[in-house]
Amino acid sequence: MATIDGLPPLREVIRAHDLVAKKQLGQNFLLDLNLTAKIARSAGDLSGADVLEVGPGPGGLTRGLLAEGARHVVAVEKDPRALPALAQIAQACPGRLTVLQGDALELDVSAHLTPPVKVVANLPYNVGTELLIRWLTPGTWPPFWQSLTLMFQKEVAERIVAQPRGDHYGRLALLAQWRCEPRIVMHLPPEAFTPAPKVHSAVVHLTRLEAPRYPAPEKILGRITAMAFNQRRKMLRSSLKALGRDIEARLERVGIPPTARAEEIGLEAFCALARSFE
């Protein structure tokens, strides 16, 4: 495992700066540097890339990203208590770490990043899904990032990679798989974190596609899938009836049985239905 010389153990850093994890910030710190290095490696070759990290906390994953050769890391941290610990890392890696204090949901970090960009983060549980959706729905595609390597609660990770007829299949799977190739690359038990959460966690790696997997108008696809999965137990001829009286005929034209339910329909068929409304 590559390391950065001269930095104290993370437990010492937490004690020195009174970095007790705060539930309201969604904090669960990963202190095992072997695990943080493994997460950094799962993002692929970092040597020629800038990396965006959200919620670095005391900097365990930040160390891993820098040790694995990231050209430049931009770390967005909301908690001011973590800034001295991150400043220590920046001093050990001159010119390679920029720390921005603020809310990742509000900051524009684009001016600090030079392509190619990879996003790697142990996301705070309370904003993880919202950040993912924002990264998957930019104004233009392809987005500023090449890949996302993100820690989620295990249930959220399973929703991202789910397939039709599975328990976790829904709009998040469709959104992620329409424009990316997602896969789960790591599982972590609660005891890997401080404090230990009540749930298991998983790391998902999403590689962007240069164009959506199947052509479809984004807004129409979003509306159709929202209507279908908001009433996922209903037949599509009922859940989509607000789209027009001809919805049964339209479903049949694209090969979807009107009596099917949302959880039975794959991404390609939803895209075909969306195109029929163009």
Helices and strands as residue ranges (DSSP letters): H 10-16, G 23-25, E 29-30, H 33-42, E 50-54, H 60-67, E 72-77, G 80-82, H 83-92, E 97-101, G 110-112, E 117-122, H 128-136, E 147-153, H 154-161, H 171-179, E 180-188, G 190-192, E 193-194, E 201-208, H 218-230, H 236-239, G 241-243, H 247-253, G 262-264, H 267-275
